[in-house]
Amino acid sequence: MTTTIASPTASAAPARSGRLSTALHTFAALLSRDLRVTRRQLGSLVLRAVMQPLAFTFGFAYVLPKIGLAGGFGGDRPGAPKFTTVLVPGLVAITIAVQGITAVMIPLLMELTYTKQMEDRALAPVPLWVIAVQKIVSAAVQAMLAGLVVFPVVLLVHADGQAPNVHVHDWPLFVTAFVLACLLAACTGLLLGTLFDVQKVQHLFAAVITPLTVLGCVYFPWSALKAVPWLQYLTLLNPVVYMGEGLRASLTPEVGHMPVWAFLLAETGGVLLLGGLALRNFRRRVLG
């Protein structure tokens, strides 16, 4: 009589496969639920995404040229790009940033405090990092939708003769920069959601969102800050700078922009660094 002993490696493989299948199924179910909620609230998402860029575009690209207070970026020198051309990538970038941050931060704070839904999600048979990554992906998708919705607004709202000269010069670079911008915004939102309490949200917007906009090179390219070197280096701490520079390089390459390798490295590193910190803090916040 012979006895067959199962190999530990052979028995562990199906277990790992089962855990992976469970994780993927749970991830897909949670993401599908969030996307259904997003679809039901699509009108609200579009309104939130459009209002600020529409106000800025109407003021800078329509009203100022009408009253004679807007010219080309860089003065009246021949060939200077219109201010509307400079404005488009920046407004798309800040829209992605704000939507990506709020899409994950606000629901997370509500789930951790008022609704306590996070306690139910934490009972899912998957590691907590799966739930955190799902939140990042869901927020990134919403940021993508917001960014795409804003394009028609910033391209079509302008005074006569002030149409922006914007089109995709490099599709692979545009898609890469666009996706990285959305992921970076979502990672930033998850990290902020794990650091602040819901009672301090109003302070968060004043302390974070406003500096992101004002110092994010939204209304001018990063290269224009060479006249103020200390500020140019300070803005490198702002993720919106890299989002806008990536879009400028692919949409308006005639406008000065950061080297491609620099903003791609910064965005990729930002996703990994902020995402890693967010996952760590998320676990601590949920378990704590």
Secondary structure, DSSP 8 states (H G I E B T S, - for coil): -------HHHHHHHHHHHHHHHHHHHHHHHHHHHHHHHHHTHHHHHHHHHHHHHHHHIIIIIIHHHTT---BTTTT-TT--BHHHHHHHHHHHHHHHHHHHHHHHHHHHHHHTTS-HHHHHHTSSS-HHHHHHHHHHHHHHHHHHHHHHHHHHHHH---TT-------S-HHHHHHHHHHHHHHHHHHHHHHHHHS-GGGHHHHIIIIIHHHHHTTTSSS-GGGGGGSHHHHHHGGG-HHHHHHHHHHHHH-TTS----HHHHHHHHHHHHHHHHHHHHHHHHHHHH-
